[in-house]
Amino acid sequence: MSDSNLEKLLAMENDLIQISNYLLRQEAAIHGDEDVHGLYKINSTVEDTKIIHKKIARKTLTYLSHPVNVYHLVKRLNEQWGDVVKSIMESDYCQEALEIRLKNVLDNIPTQNDVKEMARSLVLLQYYHGIDLDDMSRGSIRGEDPLEPVTPDDVFDIGKTAYEVEDYYSAILWLQKATDIYKHLPADRASEASYNETNTLSMMASSYYKLRRLSKAVTILDDLIKKEPGNNRLKQTKAYYQERIKYYGDINDPPRRSLPKDKEMKVYERLCRGETLKSNRTLSRLTCHYQPTWKKFIRVKAEVMNPDPLVLVLHDVADWDTVEAIKHMGYRQMTKTALEDKFRHSFPSVTVHDRTSWGWLKKVENRYNELEGLLYSPMHQSNFEVRNFAMAATMERPRQPLATYSQGGEVGNFVLFLTNVKAGGEIVLPRSKTAIKPQKGAAVFFYATKDYAGVCPTLYGSQWLSWKTYYEQPAQYCRLTEAPKHKNDY
């Protein structure tokens, strides 16, 4: 989700607090302590959320920069506020105007799939950046703590999500952590938890089975059968696993995370983890130089990230004022798009136009066009596109060439970094085995090939990029003689 989309969700929650407050005050004024319309049951959700909004009143962006806070926001809207909206709509207070407003909110409130996507993103962040699971289960990310700690139910839900998306290695880690936490819970808190040891150990045994560690799965089932000797389902599952060991054997090595089957995605994950995949020979060809421009005495610092196909990092292409101005244009356009149709989902990319007298976009465009030896006229340029990525990873398929008279196939791309991030946010080109770390004001140039253009998930905060694509443009040739009037004259 983009920053504007997260701010939109926070604004939606604040809107729901105000509506609920008004209805609760009205109910108390008319009926006192008597809950005639069944609205008092929403009071705890409203009060708890009001405390959160008071704490983040002047630091909204800091709150939304932490992945765990984002997960809690999406989960809270889905699980708690969804029920609140339904309760209000079922009451007699819900008039036609309010009902239309709440239906719009209910249609756009985060779904269970959104919650699972956020949980999946936390699993990937922990894997990509090698964060200690003890720290991650507390919500601590490189010394940054969330507003609210991660609960045991959160740990279990994250492990369950990993199991459902067939990431069995991560599921084992998170479910084992949920089991350890459950064992140390007081009796009253353990009874309030949404899971128990049977839930976690059953999924762990199934995960070990999927990874062909059958002996480990049988051991876990033995522990469960001791606790529940009357559970015939566990006994049947254990017998099935033992039969599989007899016919297909077992693997005793510690489990490892399965890499994606797609070759590019496999390289993408390894690059986001910080692995170096280039050969020593290729690494020896990576150099730095001054890229010439059409202006005689002006050079641009360039760093070769891949020699063939060429991938360049051009340093100090734009100053900080220009970068901030372009970022603000994108942010303003995304916010406008998000709020035009209230609470609708906004896309993480927008096309921006500079209507100021400063000519911020023109400065960057001129800098690109001045570079010598990369692109040659005639070229058709796309508009500047600003993109915003956060904790969710992304991989983009290459665009199809546009075969029109005025615009041909894609030739090359310039990507300008608009922010610095603590970790993550690298631009990844899997087929080139290249990962470029973000540096505010630097631009990445790469030719249009069959390669993907991916962005690694950011560990904290979000990544802003400015994208500009160049296309072929047919040249207009002049005839040296008068054109023939009839086809037979050729």
KEZA-868994 format. One record per residue (C-alpha): residue number from 1; x, y, z. Coordinates in pm, 1 decimal. Layout:
# residues N
    n      east     north        up
  NUM         X         Y         Z
...
END
This chain:
# residues 490
    n      east     north        up
    1       0.0       0.0       0.0
    2     116.6     352.4     -74.5
    3     157.1     620.7     192.0
    4    -155.5     800.0      71.4
    5    -353.5     476.9      90.9
    6    -241.7     415.0     450.7
    7    -327.0     772.4     545.9
    8    -666.0     716.9     384.6
    9    -724.4     411.2     607.1
   10    -625.4     611.3     914.9
   11    -863.8     891.4     810.5
   12   -1139.4     634.1     760.4
   13   -1083.5     501.5    1112.4
   14   -1093.2     854.8    1253.2
   15   -1419.6     913.4    1066.4
   16   -1567.3     598.3    1221.7
   17   -1460.6     713.7    1570.1
   18   -1647.9    1041.9    1526.3
   19   -1965.4     870.0    1400.5
   20   -1956.7     614.8    1683.7
   21   -1894.9     883.4    1946.2
   22   -2193.5    1082.9    1826.9
   23   -2425.6     781.2    1835.3
   24   -2303.2     666.9    2179.0
   25   -2355.7    1013.1    2327.9
   26   -2701.7    1028.3    2176.3
   27   -2786.9     681.8    2314.8
   28   -2663.3     778.8    2663.3
   29   -2855.3    1108.6    2661.1
   30   -3186.2     945.9    2564.8
   31   -3174.4     606.3    2735.8
   32   -2905.3     642.1    3004.5
   33   -2744.6     312.1    3104.1
   34   -3007.3     105.4    2924.3
   35   -2868.5     -36.3    2598.2
   36   -3188.6     -15.7    2394.3
   37   -3029.6     -28.1    2047.7
   38   -2736.1    -257.7    2133.1
   39   -2470.5       7.4    2069.5
   40   -2280.2      -9.0    2398.0
   41   -2096.6    -322.0    2283.9
   42   -1893.8    -107.7    2041.6
   43   -1775.2     123.5    2319.1
   44   -1455.7     -72.3    2400.1
   45   -1338.9     -65.7    2036.7
   46   -1406.7     307.9    2011.6
   47   -1226.1     393.4    2336.3
   48    -922.3     175.6    2261.0
   49    -886.0     327.7    1915.1
   50    -924.8     681.6    2048.9
   51    -623.4     621.8    2275.7
   52    -417.6     512.3    1973.6
   53    -516.7     819.0    1770.9
   54    -429.6    1051.6    2060.2
   55     -81.4     900.7    2081.5
   56     -12.5     942.4    1709.2
   57    -180.4    1281.7    1665.3
   58     142.5    1461.9    1569.3
   59     345.0    1170.5    1437.5
   60     120.5     998.5    1184.9
   61     398.4     933.6     933.3
   62     619.4     780.4    1203.5
   63     333.6     551.0    1303.3
   64     271.6     439.9     945.0
   65     643.9     385.3     881.8
   66     654.3      80.2    1111.2
   67     535.6    -240.9     938.7
   68     383.3    -381.0    1259.9
   69     174.6     -65.0    1306.2
   70      46.1    -101.6     948.9
   71     -42.7    -465.7    1017.0
   72    -231.5    -367.8    1333.1
   73    -418.1     -89.7    1149.3
   74    -536.4    -318.9     869.1
   75    -624.7    -598.6    1111.7
   76    -812.2    -361.2    1344.3
   77   -1021.3    -220.4    1061.5
   78   -1106.0    -566.3     932.8
   79   -1179.3    -751.9    1257.1
   80   -1310.3    -482.5    1491.1
   81   -1444.0    -192.5    1287.3
   82   -1621.3    -418.0    1040.8
   83   -1840.1    -545.9    1326.5
   84   -1888.0    -190.7    1457.6
   85   -2016.8     -66.6    1121.0
   86   -2255.3    -361.6    1092.5
   87   -2387.5    -295.4    1446.4
   88   -2455.7      70.0    1365.2
   89   -2626.2     -17.1    1037.2
   90   -2855.6    -263.1    1216.4
   91   -2961.3      -4.2    1477.1
   92   -3260.8     230.3    1446.9
   93   -3027.8     533.2    1442.5
   94   -2901.1     450.4    1094.3
   95   -3084.1     693.3     866.1
   96   -3055.8     685.9     488.3
   97   -2769.6     938.5     459.5
   98   -2566.2     764.5     730.2
   99   -2642.3     423.9     583.4
  100   -2505.4     527.3     242.4
  101   -2191.1     663.3     407.0
  102   -2136.0     347.7     612.6
  103   -2198.8     120.4     314.5
  104   -1922.5     301.6     128.7
  105   -1689.8     245.9     426.0
  106   -1793.3    -118.3     460.0
  107   -1732.4    -183.1      89.4
  108   -1379.5     -40.8     115.4
  109   -1274.4    -163.9     457.0
  110    -970.3    -397.4     440.1
  111   -1067.0    -757.5     369.2
  112    -929.1   -1074.7     523.8
  113    -706.2   -1110.3     216.5
  114    -556.2    -766.7     292.4
  115    -478.4    -879.9     648.5
  116    -312.6   -1196.0     514.9
  117    -112.1    -988.7     266.4
  118      19.6    -772.8     551.2
  119     106.9   -1084.0     754.8
  120     282.7   -1231.2     451.8
  121     480.8    -908.4     413.3
  122     602.3    -935.8     774.6
  123     720.0   -1291.7     707.7
  124     913.2   -1176.2     399.9
  125    1065.9    -880.3     584.1
  126    1195.4   -1113.1     854.1
  127    1336.8   -1349.4     590.0
  128    1485.4   -1091.1     351.1
  129    1656.7    -882.1     617.3
  130    1755.1   -1166.0     852.8
  131    1581.9   -1014.1    1156.2
  132    1601.2   -1222.2    1472.0
  133    1265.8   -1395.1    1524.2
  134    1262.2   -1303.6    1895.1
  135    1285.8    -935.1    1801.4
  136    1031.0    -972.7    1522.6
  137     782.5   -1147.0    1751.4
  138     804.5    -845.6    1983.4
  139     767.1    -605.4    1690.8
  140    1118.0    -463.0    1731.2
  141    1274.4    -389.5    1390.6
  142    1634.8    -266.7    1404.7
  143    1567.8     -85.5    1732.1
  144    1233.0      62.3    1621.9
  145     940.5     -50.1    1839.6
  146     573.6     -38.6    1733.7
  147     309.4     162.7    1916.4
  148     145.8    -157.8    2037.4
  149     339.8    -482.3    2095.6
  150     281.8    -793.6    1888.8
  151      30.6   -1017.0    2067.7
  152      43.9   -1399.6    2086.0
  153    -258.8   -1409.3    1853.2
  154     -65.0   -1197.7    1601.2
  155     227.4   -1442.9    1606.8
  156      -8.9   -1736.4    1553.5
  157    -195.4   -1559.1    1270.9
  158     132.6   -1477.4    1093.7
  159     244.6   -1841.0    1121.6
  160     -95.3   -1961.0    1000.0
  161     -74.4   -1725.6     700.0
  162     271.7   -1860.1     612.6
  163     126.8   -2212.7     625.4
  164    -166.9   -2119.0     400.4
  165      61.8   -1969.6     133.8
  166     276.2   -2286.7     147.5
  167     578.9   -2118.3     303.8
  168     623.8   -2413.8     537.0
  169     971.3   -2322.7     660.6
  170     853.2   -1982.0     784.0
  171     536.1   -2142.3     920.9
  172     743.0   -2376.3    1139.9
  173     946.1   -2084.6    1281.8
  174     645.6   -1865.4    1362.1
  175     426.6   -2150.0    1493.2
  176     708.1   -2273.6    1717.2
  177     738.7   -1920.5    1853.1
  178     362.0   -1906.9    1910.9
  179     381.3   -2238.5    2098.8
  180     666.0   -2114.8    2322.3
  181     475.1   -1795.3    2400.6
  182     156.4   -1990.4    2479.9
  183     339.7   -2214.4    2729.7
  184     448.8   -1909.9    2932.8
  185     110.7   -1733.6    2932.1
  186     -80.2   -1704.5    3260.1
  187    -389.6   -1924.3    3281.2
  188    -632.7   -1635.3    3235.8
  189    -454.7   -1500.8    2925.6
  190    -411.0   -1849.0    2777.8
  191    -787.4   -1904.4    2798.4
  192    -845.6   -1577.8    2607.7
  193    -603.5   -1666.1    2325.9
  194    -752.2   -1753.6    1987.3
  195    -539.4   -2067.5    1962.4
  196    -394.5   -2349.5    2172.8
  197    -102.5   -2590.9    2151.6
  198    -307.3   -2839.7    1952.7
  199    -358.5   -2583.7    1675.9
  200       6.6   -2485.2    1650.0
  201     156.1   -2834.2    1682.5
  202     -87.9   -2983.7    1429.2
  203      11.9   -2723.8    1167.4
  204     379.1   -2769.8    1255.4
  205     350.1   -3147.0    1203.9
  206     179.6   -3087.9     868.8
  207     453.1   -2839.2     769.8
  208     727.6   -3091.0     852.5
  209     538.8   -3349.3     645.8
  210     522.8   -3110.4     348.0
  211     900.3   -3063.1     378.0
  212     945.6   -3445.0     395.2
  213    1076.5   -3435.9     753.2
  214     841.1   -3718.5     851.0
  215    1020.0   -3836.2    1165.4
  216     994.1   -3486.9    1312.3
  217     623.8   -3477.3    1222.9
  218     568.6   -3813.3    1399.2
  219     752.8   -3686.8    1709.4
  220     524.9   -3382.2    1731.2
  221     217.4   -3601.3    1690.5
  222     340.6   -3826.1    1973.1
  223     350.7   -3523.9    2204.5
  224      -2.9   -3427.9    2098.6
  225    -137.6   -3780.2    2151.0
  226      -0.3   -3781.6    2507.5
  227    -199.4   -3464.6    2577.3
  228    -509.8   -3586.8    2391.7
  229    -510.3   -3971.3    2411.2
  230    -868.9   -3989.6    2285.4
  231    -805.4   -3800.5    1961.5
  232    -839.7   -4066.5    1687.5
  233    -762.4   -3817.9    1410.5
  234    -410.5   -3765.0    1548.1
  235    -353.9   -4140.9    1570.0
  236    -466.3   -4194.0    1210.8
  237    -240.9   -3911.6    1089.4
  238      55.2   -4060.7    1277.9
  239      -6.8   -4403.1    1122.7
  240     -22.5   -4245.0     777.1
  241     309.2   -4064.8     829.0
  242     475.8   -4385.1     950.5
  243     353.7   -4566.9     641.5
  244     498.6   -4292.9     420.7
  245     836.1   -4330.6     595.4
  246     831.3   -4703.2     525.4
  247     771.7   -4659.5     151.1
  248     939.5   -4326.2      67.0
  249    1204.3   -4281.5     332.6
  250    1277.8   -3971.7     539.4
  251    1502.0   -3665.9     538.7
  252    1687.8   -3594.6     861.1
  253    1850.0   -3264.5     758.7
  254    1715.3   -2944.9     916.7
  255    1437.5   -2790.2     705.2
  256    1520.3   -2513.2     462.1
  257    1301.2   -2256.2     297.2
  258    1187.5   -2358.0     -49.5
  259    1275.4   -2103.4    -315.5
  260    1010.0   -2004.3    -572.8
  261     979.2   -2221.2    -882.3
  262     993.0   -1916.9   -1110.2
  263    1359.9   -1855.3   -1197.0
  264    1337.1   -1475.6   -1191.0
  265    1153.1   -1473.4    -856.9
  266    1417.3   -1704.9    -713.0
  267    1694.4   -1462.8    -812.3
  268    1482.8   -1168.5    -693.3
  269    1452.7   -1316.2    -342.2
  270    1824.4   -1390.6    -320.3
  271    1915.4   -1038.8    -433.9
  272    1676.1    -884.3    -180.2
  273    1853.7   -1088.6      88.3
  274    2178.4    -918.4     -10.6
  275    2344.7   -1215.9    -182.0
  276    2600.7   -1153.7    -457.4
  277    2521.8   -1368.5    -762.3
  278    2762.0   -1222.9   -1020.4
  279    3076.0   -1413.1   -1115.1
  280    3418.7   -1278.1   -1021.5
  281    3484.1   -1205.3   -1387.5
  282    3172.1    -989.6   -1412.6
  283    3252.6    -814.6   -1084.8
  284    3598.1    -723.4   -1218.3
  285    3428.8    -535.5   -1507.1
  286    3223.5    -310.3   -1277.9
  287    3386.3      31.2   -1289.5
  288    3319.2     394.8   -1212.0
  289    3366.3     675.1   -1462.6
  290    3248.9    1021.7   -1560.5
  291    2965.8     993.4   -1812.7
  292    3008.1    1258.9   -2085.1
  293    2728.1    1495.9   -2179.6
  294    2656.4    1707.7   -2483.2
  295    2792.0    2002.0   -2285.9
  296    3166.4    2001.7   -2326.4
  297    3285.5    2055.2   -1967.8
  298    3004.9    1882.3   -1775.5
  299    3034.5    1520.0   -1664.1
  300    2811.6    1299.3   -1448.5
  301    2948.8    1049.2   -1197.6
  302    2846.1     702.4   -1321.3
  303    2879.7     355.6   -1172.5
  304    2851.8      45.4   -1392.4
  305    2631.9    -209.3   -1210.4
  306    2619.4    -454.0   -1502.6
  307    2827.4    -437.3   -1823.2
  308    2597.2    -630.3   -2059.4
  309    2315.7    -538.1   -2082.7
  310    2431.2    -204.2   -1949.7
  311    2295.7     -91.5   -1611.9
  312    2422.9     243.3   -1484.1
  313    2381.3     438.6   -1161.5
  314    2412.8     811.8   -1230.9
  315    2495.4     996.1    -910.2
  316    2374.0    1345.7    -817.8
  317    2140.9    1374.5   -1115.1
  318    1898.0    1586.5    -912.2
  319    1949.7    1804.3    -605.5
  320    1746.7    1757.8    -288.8
  321    1507.2    2044.3    -359.3
  322    1418.2    1897.9    -698.4
  323    1375.8    1549.1    -553.8
  324    1148.7    1673.7    -273.4
  325     940.8    1874.8    -520.8
  326     883.3    1571.4    -746.6
  327     797.7    1354.9    -447.1
  328     546.8    1614.4    -326.7
  329     384.0    1624.2    -671.5
  330     337.4    1247.3    -661.5
  331     214.1    1247.3    -302.6
  332     -36.6    1523.8    -373.9
  333    -168.7    1345.9    -683.8
  334    -199.5    1011.7    -500.4
  335    -383.9    1176.6    -211.6
  336    -619.7    1349.2    -454.8
  337    -686.0    1020.2    -634.4
  338    -753.1     842.7    -305.1
  339    -999.5    1102.6    -178.8
  340   -1187.9    1181.9    -499.8
  341   -1396.9     869.7    -445.9
  342   -1378.2     848.3     -67.3
  343   -1195.6     546.8      75.3
  344   -1135.8     391.5    -265.7
  345    -808.2     210.1    -323.1
  346    -539.1     426.7    -481.1
  347    -274.7     282.8    -709.7
  348      90.4     304.8    -599.5
  349     183.4     506.3    -910.7
  350      61.9     828.6   -1069.8
  351     160.3    1045.2   -1364.1
  352     273.0    1391.9   -1256.0
  353     279.5    1724.5   -1439.4
  354     475.3    2029.5   -1329.6
  355     257.7    2339.7   -1335.1
  356     495.5    2553.2   -1131.4
  357     730.8    2819.0   -1261.8
  358    1031.1    2634.1   -1118.1
  359    1034.5    2365.1   -1388.0
  360    1139.7    2080.1   -1156.5
  361    1057.0    1803.5   -1402.3
  362    1215.6    1991.6   -1689.7
  363    1545.3    2011.9   -1500.3
  364    1560.7    1634.4   -1460.5
  365    1445.4    1574.2   -1818.3
  366    1717.4    1804.0   -1953.3
  367    1974.4    1621.6   -1741.7
  368    1867.5    1289.4   -1893.1
  369    1872.0    1426.9   -2247.6
  370    2218.4    1578.3   -2202.4
  371    2377.4    1238.3   -2136.3
  372    2590.6    1121.1   -2426.9
  373    2614.9     762.7   -2552.1
  374    2297.9     620.2   -2394.1
  375    2004.2     723.7   -2611.1
  376    1997.5     883.8   -2955.8
  377    1736.1    1098.5   -3126.9
  378    1467.8    1075.1   -3241.8
  379    1306.9     950.0   -2919.0
  380     961.5     970.7   -2771.6
  381     950.3    1032.0   -2395.1
  382     683.1     924.3   -2152.9
  383     554.4    1152.4   -1878.7
  384     716.9    1132.3   -1536.9
  385     558.2     861.6   -1324.2
  386     597.4     864.7    -945.6
  387     571.5     530.5    -766.4
  388     550.4     453.7    -396.3
  389     635.0     116.7    -239.0
  390     647.0      10.6     126.0
  391     659.1    -326.3     304.3
  392     494.7    -515.2      15.7
  393     745.7    -644.7    -239.1
  394     676.1    -597.2    -608.1
  395     790.3    -743.0    -936.5
  396     681.3    -591.0   -1267.1
  397     662.3    -768.0   -1599.7
  398     822.3    -575.1   -1888.2
  399     583.0    -362.8   -2087.6
  400     490.4    -467.2   -2439.0
  401     641.4    -246.2   -2712.5
  402     393.1      -1.5   -2859.9
  403     397.3     -50.9   -3236.5
  404     236.8     270.0   -3358.5
  405     346.2     519.9   -3621.6
  406     427.1     793.3   -3372.1
  407     572.2     570.1   -3101.2
  408     773.8     253.2   -3138.3
  409     910.0      -1.0   -2894.6
  410    1055.1      71.7   -2552.4
  411    1427.0     156.5   -2556.0
  412    1536.9     248.2   -2203.9
  413    1430.0     362.7   -1857.5
  414    1551.1     617.4   -1604.6
  415    1451.4     559.1   -1240.1
  416    1523.0     841.7    -995.6
  417    1543.0     767.7    -620.9
  418    1335.9    1024.0    -430.4
  419    1407.4     898.6     -75.9
  420    1664.0     724.9     137.6
  421    1544.6     425.2     340.2
  422    1700.3     246.0     636.4
  423    1701.8     -93.1     464.7
  424    1545.3    -248.4     157.2
  425    1395.4     -59.0    -136.3
  426    1657.4    -182.8    -383.7
  427    1579.7    -190.5    -754.9
  428    1632.6    -546.5    -874.9
  429    1694.5    -671.3   -1229.9
  430    1694.3   -1051.7   -1186.1
  431    1820.9   -1154.5   -1529.1
  432    2114.5    -918.3   -1488.5
  433    2157.1   -1041.5   -1127.4
  434    2175.2    -676.3   -1025.5
  435    2044.8    -504.4    -712.4
  436    2087.8    -126.3    -674.5
  437    2065.0      28.9    -329.9
  438    1863.7     350.6    -307.1
  439    2048.6     678.7    -287.5
  440    1845.1     996.9    -289.0
  441    1909.6    1205.9    -600.9
  442    2073.3     921.4    -796.8
  443    1918.7     773.4   -1111.6
  444    1935.7     421.4   -1251.3
  445    1947.3     370.2   -1628.1
  446    1883.6      34.1   -1793.4
  447    1792.6     -67.6   -2147.0
  448    1460.2    -231.3   -2228.3
  449    1524.0    -604.4   -2231.7
  450    1317.8    -903.8   -2123.8
  451    1434.1    -836.2   -1769.7
  452    1194.5    -745.6   -1489.1
  453    1215.6    -429.7   -1282.9
  454    1153.4    -522.2    -919.8
  455    1162.9    -327.0    -595.9
  456    1254.7    -498.2    -268.6
  457    1028.8    -436.9      33.3
  458    1140.4    -158.0     264.0
  459    1213.3    -250.6     623.8
  460    1096.9      81.6     767.4
  461     915.6     364.0     590.7
  462     853.0     363.7     216.3
  463    1040.1     407.9    -109.1
  464     952.9     682.0    -361.0
  465    1070.0     652.0    -720.8
  466    1033.5     862.5   -1034.5
  467    1009.5     659.8   -1355.4
  468    1063.2     785.1   -1711.6
  469    1061.4     565.3   -2021.2
  470    1199.9     637.0   -2368.7
  471    1050.4     489.4   -2687.7
  472    1152.2     472.1   -3049.8
  473    1017.3     743.7   -3274.5
  474    1023.1     713.1   -3655.8
  475    1236.8     974.2   -3829.6
  476    1068.2    1208.2   -4077.9
  477    1274.2    1202.6   -4401.0
  478    1260.3    1476.6   -4669.9
  479    1249.2    1390.7   -5041.6
  480    1518.9    1552.3   -5256.4
  481    1298.7    1543.7   -5568.8
  482     934.6    1607.4   -5636.3
  483     710.8    1316.4   -5540.3
  484     564.9    1126.9   -5844.8
  485     203.3    1186.3   -5929.0
  486     132.5     832.4   -6052.4
  487     256.3     496.1   -5924.6
  488     386.1     409.0   -6273.6
  489     626.6     700.7   -6255.9
  490     843.1     522.2   -5994.1
END
